[in-house]
Amino acid sequence: MTTDQPDSFSACLEQAWVVMISEPVSALRLLDQARTLVESVPLRACQLAFHEGWGYNFLGDHLEALKKFSEALALAEQLKHQEEIWRIHNGMGMAYQGMGQYGEALHHYRQSLVICQSISNMNGLFAAQLNLASLHYEIDDLDSAEDLLNQALGLDTSTVTAENLGEAALLQAHLHSRHSRFQDALLGCRAALEYARQLNFGHLEIQALIAVARCQRLQNRLVEAETTLLVTIDHPEFDKEGVTGLYAYIELAKVLASTGQFSRAVHTLRQGLRREGLPEFSLIQQRALETLAVCLERARKYRAAHIVLRLALDLERKLQQRDVRRQIELRQYEAKMEDERLARQIAQHENRQLKAAQSRLQLINELARQLASSLRMDDIGQKLYDIVRQRLDVHFVSLALNRPDVEAIEYVMVIDDGARLPGFSIPYSFDQSRAVQAIRSGEPLLITGEKHRASSLRLGDNRKLPLSQLFVPLIHNQAVIGMVSLQSSVAERFGSDELELLSSLAPFLAITLSNALSHQQLYEVNTALSHEKTQIEAAQQHIEYMANHDTLTRLPNRRLLVNFVDERIAMANESGRAFYLVYIDLDGFKPVNDRHGHRVGDSVLTALAGRLSDALRKTDFAARVGGDEFVIIVDDFDNEPAIHAFISRMLSVIEKPVMSNNEQVAVSASIGVARYGSHGRDLDTLMHHADQAMYGIKRSGKGGIAYAEQHPRTLF
C-alpha cells in the first residue's frame, strides 16, 4: 500500500473496517499503518481511535476498546462533531455490554439515540434502537427487546444500511425462536440470509444459517438441521468466524446426539475445539466442553467425560477470574479517567485563581485577607459591611448581582446601621437609578455633596439622607457580575482615596463573588447529580430485576432458573438429597386468548402464577419459561406417593377457575416430572425429560401428570 496519496488514510480505515469482524488482528495492523498518516489532524485522530476501539471490541478486549473510544469521544466533543459522537457512544455501549456492564451500555445507547434524533439521522437511530433491543434480548427481557425492535422496524428505513437491516432480521428470528414461533423465525433467517448475500457479508450469513439449523432441530427436523450445519461449516468464510464458529459445532453435536450418534457428536465437538485461531479460553469453549462431556458420558466413555468435565470446570474458573480482573481493571480505568477529569478542572481552577492572585497581590491589605475565606453571599456581605464600617463613616452597604437574563439588578445583601434589610430587584428600565447607571456603564459612580432627590429610590433609615453615595461595579472575565454600593449621611464623605480603596478591592471582591456563585452552582449541580445518580441506580436495579424476572407474572425467568438450579445441583451433590423438576404446560390456554382476548389471558396467567407461588414451600422455586409454560423446582420427598400428592395439589390449584371480567375462566395443565440423578444431572437434560413426559400426556388430550422414564435413552 502506498501512503503518498491524499486518501491513503481513508483507504486504511476502509480496509480495516472490511476485515474488522473476521480478522480484527489484521484490522489493527492496518490501523497502525494509518497512525503514521494522522498528521496531527484532530478529526483523523478521532476516526483512528474510533476504528481502533471497534478492532479491540471484536478482539474481545473490551477494556482497551473503552480506552480508545474515550479518546475518540474527547476529540469528537472538542470538534462538536455529532456524527462521530453518536457512533462512538454506540461503540462504548457495545464494549460495556461485552463486559456485562448493562447499565453503562444502556446509558451510551440512549445517548446515541438522543443525538441521532436531534440530527435526524435515521440510520443511526435505527442502529441505536437495534442495539437497545439486542441488550434487552441478552438479559432475557424479551418483551422489551421485541418492542424496541418493532419500533426500529417502524421507522423510515429507506436510508438504513443493509447491514443493519440484516442484523435486525436475525435478531427478529432469534426472538421468534425463543417464543417457539419457528415458521416466523425461519422467515427472519431467510431475510437475514438475503441481506448477507447481497452484501457478501459472510459473518451474517453464517450466523443466520446456524439460526436456521437451530429452528430445524427444535422442530425435530434433524436430517435437515444436520445438512444445514454441514453446509455452514463448509462455507468459504467459516474459518474466519473464530470462536463464534463453535456454535455450529455445538448445534451439530446436539443434532447427532438427538439421533443417538454420540460418537459422531464427540468427534464433531473435538474437531471444533481443535480449530485454529481460537482464544485461550471463552464462554463458548466452555459450553462446547460441557456438551462434549455429556456426549462422552452418553457414549459410555466415562473416564474421558470426567476429564473433559474437569477441563470445563477449570475453564469456568479461569473465565470467572478473567471477569474479576476485567472488573478491577475497568474500575481502575474509570478511576483514572475521573482523576484526569478532576486534574483538568483543578488546573483550570488554578489558572483562574492565579489571575485572581495577581489582583490580590496589588492590594496587600487587610481587606482582601478578611474576604478571602468567604464563599456564601451572606458571609461576603456581612464581612464587607464590617470592613467598610470600621474604616469609613457609612451607615449603608449593599451587594448586588447583575442579572442580564431578567434585565435587572438583584440586591442579595443590604445592611443599614447593622440591620439586615430584605433583598429586592431594580429593573434596567428604571434609568434614574444610580445603580442601573453604574451597572450599564461598568464604571464607578461617585455622588458627593448632592442633596437628596425626591425621585430617587429610598432605602434604609429615612432619617438619614444619603448625601454621599459610591457605586462600584464588580467585573470578572470582562463581564459586570455585580456591584457594591455605599451610602453616608455625611456630605462629601467619599473622595478619591475612598474611590481608589474600593476600586482596588473590587477585583478581589469580584473573584470572591464569582467563587461564591460557582460554589452555589456547584452545590446545585451536585444536588442534581445526586438525584440523577439515585435515578440511575434505581434504573440499574430495575434492569437487574427485569433481567431475572418475567415482566407479566413477576415470577423468575429462565435466567434466574438456571442460576437456582446450578445452586441446587451443587447442594444435591454435596448432601446427596435430590430434587424434582416439574414442567407445567397449560391446556386450553389459546382458546382463552381467542375468546376473551390477551388482556384476560394475561390476568389468568398472573393469577395462576400467584397461586403457584402461594402453594409452594419456602424451599421450592417457580419460574415462567414460556407463554403458558412454568417450571417448578421441588425438594425431594420421602416416597413417590408424597411427591405425587404434592404435584396433584399443584394441578388442582391450576384447575381452579379464575374470575376475570365477571366470568369464570378455567384451564387445565399437562405436567411432566423429572428427578435429579434419575433423569439427568443438568438443567437441559432434566428439562428435556420432563418436557418429553409432559408432551406424552398432553398428546392424550386429557391433561394430568406424567413422570419421566426411569432410564431415558436420549439427551436432546
N, C-alpha and C positions, 0 to 999 in steps of 0.2 A: 504493500500500500504506500502510495506517495503521500507526503504531507505538505507539499508546496502549493496545493490547490486551495482556493478560498473556502471550499465547502468540505475540506478534509475532516474537520471537527464534527460536523453534522453527519458525515458519512460513517465515522467511527461509532457515533451514538446509534445511528440507524442499524448498522450491522450488529452491534451489541444487543439491541432490542430484539432483533430477529431470533437470535440464539439464546435469549435470556432464560427461557423456561427449560429448554432441553440441555443447554450447556452453559450453566452460569459461570463456571470457571473460565471458559473461553471468553465469555462476555466481559468478565472483569479484566482479562488481559487486554482486550480491545479498548476498554475504558482507560487502562494505564497508558496506552498509546495516545488516547485523546487528551490526557492530562498535560502532555507537552504542548498542546495546541490551544490551551485556555487563554494564555496571553493576558492574564490579569483582568479579563473582562468579567464583571460580576454575573451577568446573565449566563455566560458559558460555565462559570464555576458552579452556579446554581444547578444548571441542567446536568452537569457531570456528576455532582453529588447525588442528585435525584436518581440517575441511572445506576450509580454505584449502590444506592440504597436498595433498589429492586434486585440487583445482582446478588447482594447478600441475603435478601429475603428468599429468593429461590434456592440459594445455597443452604438455607436453614439457619444462618447466623443472624437471628433477628435483632440481637443487641447491637451488632455492628451496623445493621441496616438502620436502626434508630439513630445512631450517631450521624450517619450520612444524611438521613432525612432531616435531622435537626439543623445540620449545617446548611442544607439547601433551603430550609424554611426561613432561617435567619436572613439569607441573601434575598429570597423572594419577597419577604416582608419589607426589607430595606428598599427593594426596587418597586414595591407595591404592585407586583405582577400577579394579578388574581388568578390567571390561567395556571400559572405554576403552583400557586398556593393550594388550590383545590386538589391538584394531582398529588402534591406532597402529603396532604392530610390523608388521602386515600392510602398512600403507601405506608404511612405511620400506623393507620388503622390495621392494615394487613400485618405489620410487624407485631403490634401488640396482640392481635388475635392469635398469631402464631405462637406467642409466649403464654397464651391463656389469660392475658390481662384484658378481659372483655369490657370492663368499664371504660378503660382508656381507649380501646378500639372504638367503642360506641361514640365516645366524645369526638374523635377525629373524623369518623364517617359523617357525623352530624355537622361538623364544621365544613366539610367538603360539600355537603348537601346545601347548607345555607349560602355558601359562596356561589355555587352553581345556580341557585335560584336567583341571586342578586344580579348575576351577569347573563341570565337566560341561556345557559349552556345545557342543552338537552342531553347531549351525550354524557357530560359529567354528572348531571342529575340522575340519569339512568344508572350510571356506574355506582354512584353513592347509594341509591336505593337497593341495587343488586347486592352490594357489599353488606348493607344492613340486613337484608334478607338472609344472606349466607351466614352472618354472625348468629342470628336467631336460630337458624337451622342447626348450627353447630352445637348450640346449647339446648337443643331439643324443644325449643319454643316454636313448634311447627305452625301453630295458628298465626302468630305474628309474622313468621317467615313468609307464609303464604299471602298474608295481607300486603306486606311490603313488596313482594314480587308482583302481585297483581297491580299495585299502584304504579310500579315501574313500567309494566307492560301496557298500562292505560295511558302512558304519556305519548306525545308525538315522537315516534321512533324513526322518523324519516332521516334524521341526522345521527342516529345512534350507530356505532360501528357494528359490523357483522360479528366481530369477536365478542362484544358484549352481549349481543342478541343470542349467540351460540351458548355462552355461559349461562344466560338466563334460561334457555330451553333445557339445558342439562340440569340446572337446579330444580326447575319445574318437574322434570322427570323423577328426580330423587324424591320430591315431596309426594308426588302421586304414588310412587313405590312404597313409601312409608305408610301411606293410607290404604295399601293393597289395591289401588286403582291401576292395575297393571297395563290395561289397554291404553289408558291415558299416558302412563309412564313411557310406554313404548313409542307413542306418538311424539312425546317430548324428546326422546332419544333420537328418533329419526330426524327431527328438526335440527337438533344439535349436530348430527352427522352431516346434514346438508350444508350447514354453515361451515363446518370444519373442512369439508372437501372443497367448498367454494374458496376458502381462504388458504387451502393447503396447510391447515393447522393440525399437525399430527397429534399433538397432546390432547386437544379437544376430541378428536376422532377416537383415539384410543380409550379415553375415559368414558365416552358415550357408548362404545362397544362393550366395555365392562359392565356398564349400567344395563344394557340390553340383556347381557348374559345373566345378570342377577335376577332380572324380572322373569326370564325364562326358567331359571332354576326354581324360583319361588312359585311358579305356576306348574312345577313338576314336568316341564318340557326339557328333560335332562339331555337328550341327544342334541337338540337344537342349541342348548346352552354350551355343551362341550364343543360343538362346531364353531360357535361364535368366538369362544375363548381361544381356540386353536388358531383361528384367523387373526385374532387380536395379537397373539404372541408372534405370529409370522409377519406382522405389519412392518414395513421397511423402517419406520422410525421408532419401533418399540424399544430398541436398545438405548435410545436417548431418554426414555422415561425415568431412568434411575430407580430410586427406591419406590416410587409410586407404581411402577410396573409390577411390584409384588402383589398388588390387588388382583391382577389377572390370574396369577398362580394360585392364590388363596381361593378364589372363586372356582377355578378349575378343580382344585383338590376337593372342595365341598361337593361339586357335581359328581366326581368319581366316587367319593365316599358314600354318597347317597345311593349309588348303584352297587355298593359292596366292593368296589375296586380299590381296596385300601392300599395295596402295594403300589399301584399306579399313582394314587394320591400322594403317597410318601415320596415317590420318585419325582413327581411334579414339584412338590414343595422344596425338595432338596435342590432341584435344578434352578428354581427361582432364587433361593438363598445363595447359590454359588455365582450369581450374575456379577459381572464386573461393574465397577462404578458405584457400588453400594457404600453408604457411610459406615462408620464404625458401629453405630447402633441407632435404631429408630423405633418408634412405636409400631410401625407396620411390620418391621422384622420380628418384634416381639409377638405380634398376632400370628405371623406365619409360623414361628416356633411353637406356639401354643397349639395351633391347628395340627402341626406335624406330630406333636406329642400324642394328641388324641388319635390321629390316624395310625400311628405306630402301635398304640395300645389296642385299637380295634383289629389291627393285623396280628395281634398277639406277640409283638416284639417288645415285651415289657421292659427289658433292660435298656434298649435303645430309647424307648419312650421316657423312661426315668431320666436318662442322660439329657435328652432334649428338653424335658421339662425343667431340669436344673439350669440349663442354658437360658431358657426363657425367664426363669425367676432371677437369674443373675443379670440378664439384660434389663429386666424391670427395675432392679435395684440401681443399675447404672443410669437408667433414664430418670429415676427419681433424684439421684444425686446430681445429674446434669441440670434438672429443672431447678433444684435448690441453688446450685451455683449460678444459674442464669438469673434467678430472682435476686440473689445477693448482688450480682454484677449490675442488674438493672437498677436496684436501689442506689448502688454506689454511683452509677452513671447519672441518675436523676438528681442525686445529692450534689454531684459535681456541677451539673448544669445549673442547679439552683445557686450554688456558691458563686459561679461565674456571673449569673444574673445579678446577685447581690453585690458582687465586686464592681460590676459596671455601674450599678446605682450609687454605690459608695463613692466611686471615682467621680461621677457626675456631681454628686452632692458636695464632695470635697472641692471640686472646681468652683462651684458656686460659693462655697464657704471661703475659698481663697480670695475671691473678688470682694466678698464682704469684709474679710480680714484686712484687706488693703485700705478700705474706707475706715475701718475701726482704728487702724494704726495712726491715721491722721488725727484722730480725736484725742487719744491717750488721755482720757479724763474719767472721773468717777461716774459720770452719767452713763457712758457706754457699758462699763463693767457691771453696773447695777441692773441694766436692762438685759444683759447677755443671757441670763438664766430663764427668761420668761418665754413660755410657749402658749399661754392662754390669753385671750383677749382681755379678760378681767384683770389678770395679773399685770399685763403690759400697761393698761390704762391706769391702774392704781399706782404702780411704780412711777409712771410718767408724772402723775399728779404730785406724788410725794417729792420727786426730784425737783420739779419746777417750782413747787410751793416753797421749798427750802431756799431757793436762790433768787426767786422773783416775787414781787408783790402782786400775785394774781389770786383771784378767787374762783376762776372758772378754767377748767381744762377739759378738752374733748378729743376723742379719737374716732375718726370716721373711715368708712370703706367706700371706695369709688365703685359704683355698680352700673357700668355702661349697659349691661344686659337689660336693666329695667329703667335706664336713664334717670338715675337718682343717686344721691349721696346718703349712705346709711350710717347713722351715728350709733356705734356699738358701745361707747363708753362716754358718759357725761357726768362730771363731778363738779358741783358748785358748793364752795365752802365745806368741803368734806362730805357732802351728802350726794349719794348716787341718784341720778335722775333717770327716768325711763328712756330707752332708746327711741329713735324716730327717724324719719327719712325726709329729705328735701328733694323735690323733683328738679331736673335740669331746667325745666320751663320757668322756675322761679328765679329769673335772671337778676333780681335785685339782691339776692343773697350773696354776701361776700364769699361764703364757702363755695358756691357754684362758680363764681368768677375765678377763684384760685384753682379749683379742680380743672376747669376748662382751659385755663392758660398754662397750667403746670408751673407757675411761678409763685414765689411767696408774695403775700399781700399784707402790708403793714398799714394799720389805721391808727393814728395817734392824734390827740388834740381835737378830734372831731366830736361835735355834740351828737347825742343820740338822735337818730332819725326815727320818727314815729312809725314810718312804714316798714322799718326793718324787723326781722324776726327777733322776738324777745325770748331769751332763755335764762333760767336761773332766778336768782333773787331779784325781784322787781325793785327793791330799794337800792340796788347797786347798778348804776348805769354803766354800760361797757364803753368807757371813754377811750380805752386803748384796746386794740384787737390785733392779733397776729395769726395769719393763716399760712401754714407751710405744707405744700403738697409732699407726699411721700412717693418717691419714684424708684421703681425696681425694674431692671431689664427694659429701660426706656419706656415704661408704662406707669401712669399715675395709678397706684393701687389704693391710695388713701390720703388722709390729711390729718394733721394735728392743729388744733386752734387753741389760743389762749385769750383770756379777757381780763382786764383790770379796770377797776373803778377810778384809778389814778390816771390823770391826763398825761400824755406823752411818757407813759411808763416804758414803752418799748422803743428802743433806738437801734442803731447799727450794731451795737455789741450783742444785744438780745437776739437780733435777727441772725447775726453770724453764729451765735451759740446754737440756736435751734436749727439753722441750716446745716451746721456741721453734724449735729446729732441726727438729722433727717435720714441720711443714707443708711446708718446703722439701724435706726428705728424702722425704716422701710424693710430691711432684711429681716429684722425681728418679726415684723408684721407678716411678711411673706412666709417665714418659717411657721408662724402660728397658723396661718391659713393652710399651709401644706400639712401641718400636724392635724388640723381639723379634718382636712380632706382625707388624709391617710387613715384617720380614725374611722371616717365614714366608709372608706374603701375596705378597710379591714372588717368592719361590721358587715358590709355587703358580701365580702369574700367568705366570712364565717357562715353567713346564711347560705351562700351558694355551695360551700363545702358540705353543709348539713344536707342540702337537697341532693347533691351528687352522691353522698354516702347512702342516703335513703334510696336513690335510684339504683345504685350498685347492689344494695341489699335486695331490692325488688328483682333485679336481673338475676341475682343468685337464686332467689326463691323461684322465679319463673323457669330457670334452667333445670330445676329439680322437681317441679310440680306441674300437674295438669291444670291448664288455665280455666277449665269449666268446673271440674269437680273439686279442685284443690287437693286431690289425692297426689301422692308421689307419682312421678312419671317413670319411664323406663330407665332413665339415667340413674335416679336415686335407687331404683330397684336393683340395678347392677351393683351399686356400692353396698347396699344392705345384704344382698346375697353373698357377696365376697366376704363380708364380716361373719355371716352365719356359717359359711363354709369353713372359715378359719376356726370358729368356735366348735363346730362339729368335729373337725379333725383333731382338735385338742381334747375335747371332752368325750368324744365317741357318741354323742347324742345327736341323732339325725333330725331332719325336719321335712315337711311336706311342701311341695309347690302345687297350688291349686289354681288351675286355669279355668276362668269363667267366661263363657260367651253367651250373651243374651239371645234368646229365641224370640222371634216375632217382634223384634225392635224396629225393623224397617217399616212395617205397616203402621207403627205408632207415628213415625215421622210423616209417612204418606197421608195418613188420615187426619192427624191433629196438627201437623206442622213441626218444624225443627225446634221452635221455642218450647213446645210441650215436651218434645223428645229430650231436649236439654234438661228440663226440670225433672223429668223422670230419672235421667242419668245422675243428676245431682242428688236426688232423694235416695236412690239406691246406693250411691257412694257413701252417703251419710249413714245409712242403715248398716252397711258392711263395716264401717269404721266403729260404730257403736257396738256391734255384735262381737267384735274381735277382742281377744285378751290383750293385756298390755304388751306382751312379748311377741304378738303377731304383727303382721305388716300387710297393708293393702296398697296396690298401685293400679293406675289405669294405663294400659299399654296399647289401646286402640280405641276405635269409635265406640264399640259396645263390648269391649273386652277388658277383663280385670284379672290381676294375678294376686293371690294371697299366699304369703309365706307363713306356715303354721308350725309351731313347736311340735315335737314328736309326742305321740300318745303311747300309753302302756300297751294297748291292744288295738286290733283293727276295728272292733265294734265302736270303740270310743271315738276314733277319727271319723268313722262313717257317721256317727250320731252328730258330731260337730259340724261336718260339711252338710249334712241333711238340714241342720238348723240354718246354715247359711242359705241353702236353697229355699227354705220356707220364708226366710227374710226377704229374698229377692222376689218370690212369687206373690207376696202380699201386695194387693192393689195399691197404686199411688193416686192420690187425688190431685188433679190438675185441671184448672178452668171448670170446677164444679163437675168434673167427670172422673170416673174411676178408670185408670189405665193399668192393665195387668200385662206382665211379661213373664216368661219362664226362662230357664237357663240350661245350657249343657255344660257340665263341669267335668274336667279331666284332672286326675290327681297323679302326681309322681312323687316318689320318696327319694331323698338324697341317699346316695350309696347304692340303693337298689336299682335306680333308673338313671343314674348319671352322677357325676361329681363336679359338674359346672353348670352354669345357668342355661347355656344354649341347649345342652343335652336334656336337662330337666324340662325346659320349655317345650322342646321337640316332642318328648314322650307324653307329657301332659296334654299337649295340643293334639297328638295322634289319638289319645284316649278320648278326648273331648269330641273330636270330629267323628269318631266311631259311634258315639251315642247321638250326636247331632244328626247323623245320616238316618237314624231310626225315626226321626221326626217327632219324638216324644219328649225330648229333654231328659235331664236326670244326671246321675253321677256315674262316671266310669273311671277305673283305675288302670294305670299303665301296666303293660305286660311285665311279668317278673324278670324275664331275661330278654330285653329288647335286642333286636338284630341290627338295626341301622342307627346311625348317629344323626344324619341330617335329614 
